[in-house]
Amino acid sequence: MGIKAIFARTKLGSYGTAIRTAPREVLFNRQLLLTALLFACGAVPLTWDQGSSAVIATLPSFQKHFNIDSGTDASEIKYFVSLIGIGDTIGAAGSFFVNDRIGRLWSYRLYIGIWMVGQILQIAAPNVAALYAARIICGCGIGALLVNGPITLVEIAPAEIRGVLTSWFTVMMGLAHGVSTFCVYGVYLDKRLEGTRMQYQIVWIAPIIFMALCVGASFFLCESPRWLLLMDRQQEATDTLVRIRGLPLEHQRVQKELHEIKKAIYHERAFYAGGKRTANFKSILRETFTVPANLRRVQQCLILYSLPQLSGAASISSYLIPILKIVGVAHGTTRNLFLSGMYTMSKFFFALIASFLFVDALGRRKSLFVGITCQMLADLYVGIYVKYQQEGPVSESVSQAAIAAIFIQAFGYSVGLLTLPFVFSGELWPNRIRSFGAALAQMFHRLFIYVMSFALPSLLKNTDNWGAFIFFAGWCAISLIYVYLVVPEISGLSVEEMDEVFTGPWLAARHYRRPVPPPENDDSESNHTVSRLNSAKPIQEQRE
């Protein structure tokens, strides 16, 4: 077997073949890319808040108005940082009752409106009690957007680049995180704002303007064709699919995709809803928790969302300045804000790298292995470093390596446990229960974030700081074992092909493979035609 044939059998080779053979109109369709970018922007409120709340408490005007003594003490800001998680949980849970009733676009607009109300109340808050209430309202909008964004990206994306487009959500998370931190840094350096409430209010006004522009843009972009078909709006669904694929209705690929979606919806209705178009809550619950394949999806999503929080990366982002103080590199507000800005912008570039070089090209499983391993080794180093630093002086090079380890930890998190759960939670579910499944997973995700954000100051205190990092590294090791045993490789599959992955024994899912199509014979026109026709048929799955 030649080198070319061996490479073709690898994940990277298969991905390259799929990209080369896909119609250019499908991969570089303006309506598809702009619609994907719009829904990816639903991540902005989350990480703008996460990035700004981690550092805004260091602003003198914020401390004065809300009577906070120190922005570097984790116990001082834990309520401010963590309470938004309660709203996130409520919003994620409630989104199920809205997403399938008014559609993806109108849900998107509604959730942004809720978040804006909370943001305005936060800006005008006269005291800390009003601030906490406003943050819970903000969270209701944020939690719902975290459900709406990934499932819509999955529903509109072609299989070849579904991982890339879905991971745009985490790319926008990284971008908003970095920009928000530098926004705080900028208002701190502006002497004209010193001592005024406008100093911290600008940080909360800026994302309102951006998201208002997103709402305006949403009226020119596309609804999810899968949701339209779920509502029996056949003609609208067909027209929308033609727009986001850039191919005529008669094209074999469009016809095949329409057929697969309609067939999957008909099957789900016939078996679980008695043929009814609109599912009631009871039938959704029955389908989710009594069908073995769906129960496995529940397990997969809940665990993949809990492991990132137990690995500590999100908590470190939320309490970055107190963490820098523990590591011994926090020296003044200006330096702290600059380091925070560099850290958050690095997460944006790491998410960008993960989007284009890992998720689809390397595959879901291998991306998780690479990311979790980097994160675990970085956590171990920081934990050991803090332990030795407490016992006596350490060299400058060792201290610099600890800063590098925090950035390596961010890289590992971006490649693995940050990006992949958002991709998985959107693409695993059947059409009829996708909204409920994603809402359920995101609800538990936000609940875990709230618990870990609230608990981190106590964890640091009770483990002498260094023990918390060893705790995080231990959960990274458990994550590696879980991924190896249970998580399947699903890149390249269409949304309708997922069921095959989740049938059979739980531990067999990791062996699932799609057969590599035979190479085309360029010397024979007939063979070339047959190969093209076969590539349009439903691909037969096999198990090792």
C-alpha positions as CSV (number, residue, x, y, z in Angstrom):
1,M,0.0,0.0,0.0
2,G,1.5,3.3,-1.1
3,I,2.0,6.4,1.1
4,K,-0.8,8.2,-0.7
5,A,-3.3,5.4,0.0
6,I,-2.2,5.2,3.7
7,F,-2.7,9.0,4.1
8,A,-6.1,8.7,2.4
9,R,-7.2,6.4,5.2
10,T,-6.2,8.8,7.9
11,K,-8.7,11.3,9.4
12,L,-6.8,14.2,7.9
13,G,-6.7,12.5,4.5
14,S,-10.5,11.8,4.6
15,Y,-11.2,15.4,5.5
16,G,-9.1,16.7,2.6
17,T,-10.9,14.4,0.2
18,A,-14.3,15.5,1.5
19,I,-13.4,19.2,1.1
20,R,-12.0,18.7,-2.4
21,T,-15.1,16.8,-3.6
22,A,-17.7,19.1,-2.1
23,P,-19.2,21.7,-4.5
24,R,-17.5,25.0,-4.0
25,E,-20.9,26.7,-3.9
26,V,-21.7,24.8,-0.7
27,L,-18.5,25.6,1.2
28,F,-18.1,29.3,0.2
29,N,-21.8,30.3,0.2
30,R,-22.2,33.9,1.4
31,Q,-25.7,33.4,2.9
32,L,-24.4,30.3,4.8
33,L,-21.3,32.0,6.2
34,L,-23.1,35.2,7.2
35,T,-25.9,33.3,8.9
36,A,-23.4,31.2,10.7
37,L,-21.5,34.3,11.8
38,L,-24.7,35.9,13.0
39,F,-25.6,32.9,15.3
40,A,-22.0,32.6,16.4
41,C,-22.2,36.2,17.7
42,G,-24.7,34.8,20.2
43,A,-21.6,33.9,22.2
44,V,-20.5,37.5,22.6
45,P,-22.7,38.4,25.7
46,L,-21.4,35.3,27.6
47,T,-17.7,35.9,27.3
48,W,-17.9,39.7,27.2
49,D,-19.4,39.4,30.7
50,Q,-16.9,36.7,31.7
51,G,-13.9,38.7,30.6
52,S,-15.1,42.0,31.9
53,S,-16.3,40.7,35.3
54,A,-13.0,39.1,35.9
55,V,-11.2,42.4,35.8
56,I,-13.8,45.2,36.2
57,A,-13.7,44.9,40.0
58,T,-10.1,46.3,39.9
59,L,-11.4,49.7,38.6
60,P,-11.4,52.3,41.4
61,S,-14.8,53.7,40.4
62,F,-16.5,50.3,40.4
63,Q,-15.0,49.5,43.9
64,K,-16.2,52.9,45.2
65,H,-19.7,52.7,43.9
66,F,-20.4,49.1,44.9
67,N,-18.3,49.0,48.1
68,I,-15.9,46.3,47.0
69,D,-12.5,46.5,48.8
70,S,-10.3,44.5,46.4
71,G,-10.6,43.1,42.9
72,T,-7.7,40.7,43.5
73,D,-9.4,38.8,46.4
74,A,-11.5,36.0,45.0
75,S,-13.8,35.9,48.1
76,E,-14.6,39.6,47.7
77,I,-16.0,39.2,44.1
78,K,-17.4,35.6,44.2
79,Y,-21.1,36.7,44.3
80,F,-20.5,39.3,41.5
81,V,-18.8,36.7,39.3
82,S,-21.0,33.6,40.0
83,L,-24.6,34.9,40.4
84,I,-25.0,35.3,36.6
85,G,-24.8,31.5,36.5
86,I,-28.2,31.3,38.1
87,G,-29.7,33.3,35.3
88,D,-27.7,31.3,32.7
89,T,-29.3,28.1,34.1
90,I,-32.8,29.5,34.1
91,G,-32.4,30.9,30.5
92,A,-31.0,27.6,29.2
93,A,-33.8,25.6,30.7
94,G,-36.5,28.0,29.5
95,S,-35.2,28.2,26.0
96,F,-36.8,24.8,25.1
97,F,-40.2,26.3,25.4
98,V,-39.4,29.1,22.9
99,N,-36.9,27.7,20.3
100,D,-39.3,25.3,18.5
101,R,-42.3,27.6,18.8
102,I,-41.1,30.9,17.3
103,G,-38.1,29.7,15.3
104,R,-34.3,30.1,15.6
105,L,-34.2,33.7,14.3
106,W,-37.0,35.2,16.5
107,S,-35.6,33.3,19.5
108,Y,-32.3,34.8,18.8
109,R,-33.8,38.3,18.8
110,L,-35.9,37.7,21.9
111,Y,-32.9,36.4,24.0
112,I,-30.8,39.3,23.0
113,G,-33.6,41.6,24.1
114,I,-33.7,39.9,27.5
115,W,-30.0,40.2,27.9
116,M,-30.1,43.9,26.9
117,V,-32.7,44.6,29.6
118,G,-30.4,43.1,32.2
119,Q,-27.4,44.9,30.9
120,I,-29.2,48.3,31.1
121,L,-30.3,47.5,34.6
122,Q,-26.7,46.6,35.4
123,I,-25.5,49.9,34.0
124,A,-28.0,51.9,36.1
125,A,-27.7,49.8,39.3
126,P,-27.7,52.2,42.3
127,N,-26.3,49.6,44.7
128,V,-24.8,46.1,44.9
129,A,-28.2,44.4,45.5
130,A,-29.6,45.8,42.2
131,L,-26.4,44.8,40.5
132,Y,-26.8,41.2,41.5
133,A,-30.5,41.2,40.4
134,A,-29.5,42.7,37.0
135,R,-26.8,40.1,36.5
136,I,-29.3,37.3,37.0
137,I,-31.6,38.8,34.3
138,C,-28.6,39.1,32.0
139,G,-27.9,35.5,32.6
140,C,-31.4,34.5,31.5
141,G,-30.7,35.9,28.0
142,I,-27.1,34.5,27.9
143,G,-28.1,31.0,28.9
144,A,-30.8,30.9,26.2
145,L,-28.4,32.2,23.5
146,L,-26.0,29.4,24.4
147,V,-28.7,26.9,23.4
148,N,-29.9,28.7,20.3
149,G,-26.5,29.4,18.7
150,P,-24.9,25.9,18.5
151,I,-28.1,24.0,17.5
152,T,-28.8,26.5,14.7
153,L,-25.2,26.3,13.5
154,V,-25.5,22.5,13.3
155,E,-28.8,22.7,11.5
156,I,-27.6,25.0,8.7
157,A,-24.0,23.6,8.2
158,P,-23.0,21.1,5.5
159,A,-21.5,17.9,7.0
160,E,-18.0,18.7,5.6
161,I,-17.5,21.9,7.6
162,R,-20.1,21.4,10.4
163,G,-17.4,21.3,13.0
164,V,-15.7,24.4,11.7
165,L,-18.9,26.4,11.6
166,T,-20.1,25.2,15.0
167,S,-16.7,26.0,16.5
168,W,-17.1,29.6,15.3
169,F,-19.3,29.9,18.4
170,T,-16.2,29.4,20.6
171,V,-14.1,31.6,18.3
172,M,-16.5,34.4,19.0
173,M,-16.4,33.6,22.7
174,G,-12.6,34.0,22.6
175,L,-12.8,37.2,20.6
176,A,-15.4,38.8,22.9
177,H,-13.4,37.6,26.0
178,G,-10.3,39.4,24.8
179,V,-11.9,42.6,23.6
180,S,-13.8,43.0,26.8
181,T,-10.7,42.7,28.9
182,F,-8.8,45.3,26.8
183,C,-11.9,47.5,27.0
184,V,-11.5,47.5,30.8
185,Y,-7.8,48.2,30.3
186,G,-8.6,51.1,28.0
187,V,-11.1,52.8,30.3
188,Y,-8.6,52.4,33.2
189,L,-5.9,54.2,31.2
190,D,-8.2,57.1,30.1
191,K,-7.7,59.7,32.8
192,R,-10.8,61.6,31.7
193,L,-12.9,58.7,33.1
194,E,-11.1,58.4,36.4
195,G,-13.4,58.5,39.4
196,T,-16.6,58.5,37.3
197,R,-19.2,55.8,37.0
198,M,-18.9,56.1,33.2
199,Q,-15.5,54.3,33.6
200,Y,-17.1,50.9,34.2
201,Q,-20.4,51.7,32.4
202,I,-18.7,52.0,29.0
203,V,-17.6,48.4,29.3
204,W,-21.3,47.3,29.6
205,I,-22.6,49.8,26.9
206,A,-20.3,48.6,24.2
207,P,-21.7,45.1,23.7
208,I,-25.3,46.4,23.6
209,I,-24.5,48.4,20.5
210,F,-22.8,45.4,18.8
211,M,-25.7,43.0,19.6
212,A,-28.3,45.6,18.4
213,L,-26.5,45.6,15.1
214,C,-26.7,41.8,15.1
215,V,-30.5,41.9,15.6
216,G,-30.8,44.3,12.7
217,A,-28.7,42.0,10.5
218,S,-30.8,39.0,11.4
219,F,-33.7,40.3,9.3
220,F,-31.6,39.8,6.1
221,L,-30.4,36.3,6.9
222,C,-31.7,32.7,6.9
223,E,-33.9,30.7,9.2
224,S,-33.0,27.0,9.9
225,P,-34.4,24.8,7.1
226,R,-34.6,21.9,9.5
227,W,-36.9,23.9,11.8
228,L,-39.0,25.0,8.9
229,L,-39.5,21.4,7.8
230,L,-40.3,20.5,11.4
231,M,-43.1,23.0,11.3
232,D,-44.2,21.7,7.9
233,R,-43.3,24.9,6.1
234,Q,-42.1,22.9,3.1
235,Q,-41.7,25.7,0.5
236,E,-39.9,28.0,2.8
237,A,-37.6,25.2,3.9
238,T,-36.8,24.3,0.4
239,D,-36.1,27.9,-0.7
240,T,-33.9,28.4,2.4
241,L,-31.9,25.2,1.8
242,V,-31.3,26.3,-1.8
243,R,-30.1,29.7,-0.6
244,I,-27.6,28.4,2.0
245,R,-26.3,25.6,-0.3
246,G,-25.9,27.8,-3.4
247,L,-27.2,25.0,-5.6
248,P,-30.3,24.7,-7.7
249,L,-33.2,22.7,-6.3
250,E,-32.7,20.0,-9.0
251,H,-29.2,19.3,-7.8
252,Q,-28.7,15.8,-6.5
253,R,-27.1,17.0,-3.3
254,V,-30.0,19.3,-2.4
255,Q,-32.5,16.6,-3.2
256,K,-30.6,14.1,-1.1
257,E,-30.4,16.4,1.9
258,L,-34.1,17.3,1.7
259,H,-35.0,13.7,1.5
260,E,-32.9,12.7,4.5
261,I,-34.3,15.5,6.7
262,K,-37.9,14.7,5.7
263,K,-37.3,11.0,6.3
264,A,-35.8,11.6,9.7
265,I,-38.6,13.9,10.8
266,Y,-41.3,11.5,9.5
267,H,-39.6,8.6,11.4
268,E,-39.4,10.5,14.6
269,R,-43.0,11.6,14.4
270,A,-44.3,8.2,13.5
271,F,-42.6,6.4,16.3
272,Y,-42.7,9.0,19.1
273,A,-45.5,11.5,18.4
274,G,-48.2,9.5,16.8
275,G,-47.7,11.3,13.5
276,K,-48.4,14.7,15.0
277,R,-46.5,17.8,13.8
278,T,-46.1,19.5,17.2
279,A,-44.7,17.4,20.0
280,N,-46.1,17.8,23.5
281,F,-43.7,18.0,26.4
282,K,-44.6,14.5,27.6
283,S,-43.7,12.9,24.3
284,I,-40.4,14.8,24.2
285,L,-39.5,13.5,27.7
286,R,-40.5,10.0,26.7
287,E,-38.4,10.1,23.6
288,T,-35.4,11.6,25.4
289,F,-35.3,9.3,28.4
290,T,-36.8,6.0,27.3
291,V,-35.0,5.5,23.9
292,P,-31.6,4.0,24.6
293,A,-29.8,5.9,21.9
294,N,-31.2,9.2,23.2
295,L,-30.3,8.3,26.8
296,R,-26.7,7.8,25.7
297,R,-26.8,11.3,24.1
298,V,-28.0,12.7,27.4
299,Q,-25.2,11.0,29.2
300,Q,-22.6,12.2,26.6
301,C,-23.7,15.8,26.7
302,L,-24.0,16.1,30.5
303,I,-20.6,14.6,31.1
304,L,-18.9,16.5,28.3
305,Y,-20.3,19.7,29.8
306,S,-19.4,18.9,33.4
307,L,-15.8,17.9,32.7
308,P,-14.7,21.4,31.5
309,Q,-15.8,22.9,34.8
310,L,-14.2,20.3,36.9
311,S,-11.0,20.8,34.9
312,G,-11.0,24.3,36.3
313,A,-10.3,26.3,33.1
314,A,-13.5,28.4,33.2
315,S,-13.0,29.2,36.9
316,I,-9.4,30.3,36.2
317,S,-10.8,32.7,33.5
318,S,-13.3,34.1,35.9
319,Y,-10.8,34.6,38.7
320,L,-7.8,35.3,36.5
321,I,-6.3,38.2,38.6
322,P,-6.6,36.4,41.9
323,I,-4.9,33.4,40.2
324,L,-2.1,35.7,38.9
325,K,-1.7,36.9,42.5
326,I,-1.4,33.3,43.7
327,V,1.2,32.5,41.0
328,G,3.1,35.6,42.1
329,V,2.9,37.7,39.0
330,A,0.2,40.2,39.9
331,H,2.0,43.6,40.3
332,G,-0.3,46.5,40.1
333,T,-3.6,47.2,38.3
334,T,-2.0,48.2,35.0
335,R,0.1,45.0,34.7
336,N,-2.8,42.8,35.9
337,L,-5.1,44.2,33.2
338,F,-2.5,43.9,30.5
339,L,-1.8,40.2,31.4
340,S,-5.5,39.5,31.6
341,G,-5.9,41.0,28.1
342,M,-3.1,39.0,26.7
343,Y,-4.5,35.8,28.2
344,T,-8.0,36.4,26.9
345,M,-6.8,37.3,23.4
346,S,-4.6,34.2,23.3
347,K,-7.8,32.2,23.9
348,F,-9.3,33.8,20.9
349,F,-6.4,32.7,18.7
350,F,-6.3,29.3,20.3
351,A,-10.0,28.9,19.5
352,L,-9.3,30.0,15.9
353,I,-6.6,27.4,15.6
354,A,-8.9,24.7,17.0
355,S,-11.7,25.7,14.6
356,F,-9.6,25.3,11.4
357,L,-6.9,22.8,12.3
358,F,-8.4,20.4,14.9
359,V,-12.2,19.9,15.1
360,D,-12.9,18.7,11.6
361,A,-9.4,18.1,10.3
362,L,-8.0,16.1,13.2
363,G,-11.3,14.8,14.4
364,R,-13.3,15.2,17.6
365,R,-11.6,12.5,19.7
366,K,-8.0,13.4,18.8
367,S,-8.7,17.1,19.4
368,L,-9.9,16.2,22.9
369,F,-6.8,14.0,23.5
370,V,-4.4,16.8,22.5
371,G,-6.3,19.5,24.4
372,I,-6.9,17.7,27.6
373,T,-3.3,16.4,27.8
374,C,-1.9,20.0,27.4
375,Q,-4.3,21.3,30.0
376,M,-3.5,18.5,32.5
377,L,0.3,19.0,32.2
378,A,0.0,22.8,32.6
379,D,-2.2,22.4,35.7
380,L,0.3,20.0,37.3
381,Y,3.2,22.4,36.7
382,V,1.3,25.4,38.2
383,G,0.3,23.3,41.2
384,I,3.8,22.1,41.8
385,Y,5.2,25.6,41.2
386,V,2.8,27.2,43.8
387,K,3.7,24.5,46.3
388,Y,7.4,25.2,46.0
389,Q,6.9,28.9,45.9
390,Q,5.2,28.8,49.3
391,E,8.2,27.0,50.8
392,G,10.8,29.4,49.6
393,P,12.1,31.7,46.8
394,V,12.1,30.3,43.2
395,S,14.1,31.4,40.2
396,E,12.8,33.9,37.7
397,S,12.8,31.4,34.9
398,V,10.6,29.1,36.9
399,S,8.1,31.9,37.5
400,Q,8.1,32.8,33.8
401,A,7.4,29.2,33.0
402,A,4.4,29.3,35.4
403,I,2.9,32.2,33.4
404,A,3.6,30.2,30.2
405,A,1.8,27.2,31.8
406,I,-1.3,29.3,32.3
407,F,-1.3,30.1,28.6
408,I,-0.7,26.5,27.7
409,Q,-3.6,25.5,29.8
410,A,-5.7,28.0,27.9
411,F,-4.5,26.4,24.6
412,G,-5.4,22.9,25.8
413,Y,-8.8,24.1,27.0
414,S,-9.6,25.9,23.7
415,V,-8.7,22.9,21.6
416,G,-10.4,20.3,23.8
417,L,-12.9,20.8,26.5
418,L,-14.1,24.3,25.5
419,T,-14.8,23.8,21.8
420,L,-15.9,20.2,21.6
421,P,-18.8,20.2,24.1
422,F,-20.5,23.0,22.1
423,V,-20.0,21.1,18.9
424,F,-21.2,17.8,20.4
425,S,-24.3,19.3,22.2
426,G,-25.6,20.7,18.9
427,E,-25.0,17.8,16.5
428,L,-25.8,14.7,18.6
429,W,-29.6,15.2,18.8
430,P,-32.4,14.1,16.4
431,N,-34.4,16.9,14.9
432,R,-37.5,16.6,17.1
433,I,-35.6,16.8,20.4
434,R,-32.6,18.9,19.5
435,S,-33.9,22.0,21.2
436,F,-34.8,20.1,24.4
437,G,-31.6,18.1,24.4
438,A,-29.4,21.2,23.9
439,A,-31.4,23.1,26.6
440,L,-31.0,20.2,29.1
441,A,-27.3,20.0,28.5
442,Q,-26.7,23.7,28.6
443,M,-28.8,24.0,31.8
444,F,-26.5,21.6,33.6
445,H,-23.5,23.2,32.0
446,R,-24.4,26.6,33.4
447,L,-25.3,25.1,36.8
448,F,-21.9,23.5,36.9
449,I,-20.3,26.9,36.1
450,Y,-22.2,28.6,38.9
451,V,-21.2,25.9,41.4
452,M,-17.5,26.0,40.4
453,S,-17.3,29.8,40.2
454,F,-18.9,30.0,43.7
455,A,-16.8,27.2,45.1
456,L,-13.3,28.2,43.7
457,P,-12.4,30.7,46.5
458,S,-13.1,28.0,49.1
459,L,-11.3,25.4,47.1
460,L,-8.2,27.6,46.9
461,K,-8.3,28.4,50.6
462,N,-8.8,24.8,51.8
463,T,-6.1,23.3,49.5
464,D,-3.4,26.0,50.2
465,N,-3.9,27.2,46.6
466,W,-1.6,24.6,45.0
467,G,-4.0,21.7,45.7
468,A,-6.7,23.2,43.6
469,F,-4.5,22.8,40.5
470,I,-3.7,19.2,41.3
471,F,-7.5,18.7,41.7
472,F,-8.0,20.1,38.2
473,A,-5.2,18.0,36.7
474,G,-6.9,14.9,38.3
475,W,-10.1,15.6,36.5
476,C,-8.3,16.1,33.3
477,A,-6.9,12.6,33.7
478,I,-10.4,11.3,34.3
479,S,-11.5,13.2,31.2
480,L,-8.9,11.4,29.1
481,I,-10.1,8.0,30.2
482,Y,-13.7,8.9,29.6
483,V,-12.9,10.2,26.1
484,Y,-11.0,7.1,25.2
485,L,-13.7,4.7,26.4
486,V,-16.9,6.4,25.4
487,V,-16.7,9.4,23.1
488,P,-17.3,8.5,19.4
489,E,-15.8,10.1,16.3
490,I,-18.6,11.8,14.4
491,S,-16.9,14.4,12.2
492,G,-18.1,14.2,8.6
493,L,-21.4,12.5,9.4
494,S,-24.6,14.3,8.5
495,V,-27.0,15.1,11.3
496,E,-29.4,12.4,10.1
497,E,-26.6,9.8,10.2
498,M,-25.9,10.1,14.0
499,D,-28.3,7.4,15.1
500,E,-26.1,4.6,14.0
501,V,-23.3,5.8,16.3
502,F,-25.4,5.5,19.4
503,T,-26.8,2.0,18.8
504,G,-25.2,-1.0,20.3
505,P,-22.9,-1.3,23.4
506,W,-21.8,1.9,25.0
507,L,-18.1,1.1,24.8
508,A,-18.4,0.2,21.1
509,A,-19.1,3.8,20.0
510,R,-15.4,4.7,19.9
511,H,-14.8,2.0,17.2
512,Y,-17.3,3.5,14.8
513,R,-15.9,4.3,11.4
514,R,-17.1,5.3,8.0
515,P,-15.6,3.4,5.1
516,V,-13.1,5.3,3.0
517,P,-14.5,5.5,-0.6
518,P,-12.3,3.8,-3.2
519,P,-10.1,6.2,-5.2
520,E,-11.6,7.3,-8.5
521,N,-10.1,6.0,-11.8
522,D,-9.4,9.1,-13.9
523,D,-8.8,6.9,-17.0
524,S,-12.3,5.7,-17.1
525,E,-15.1,8.2,-17.5
526,S,-17.7,5.6,-16.6
527,N,-15.9,4.7,-13.4
528,H,-15.7,8.4,-12.6
529,T,-19.5,8.8,-13.1
530,V,-20.3,5.8,-11.0
531,S,-18.1,7.0,-8.2
532,R,-19.9,10.4,-8.3
533,L,-23.3,8.8,-8.2
534,N,-22.3,6.6,-5.3
535,S,-21.0,9.5,-3.3
536,A,-24.5,11.0,-3.4
537,K,-26.1,7.9,-1.9
538,P,-26.5,7.4,1.8
539,I,-23.2,6.1,3.0
540,Q,-23.3,2.7,4.7
541,E,-21.8,2.7,8.1
542,Q,-19.7,-0.1,9.5
543,R,-18.3,-1.1,12.9
544,E,-14.9,-2.5,13.5
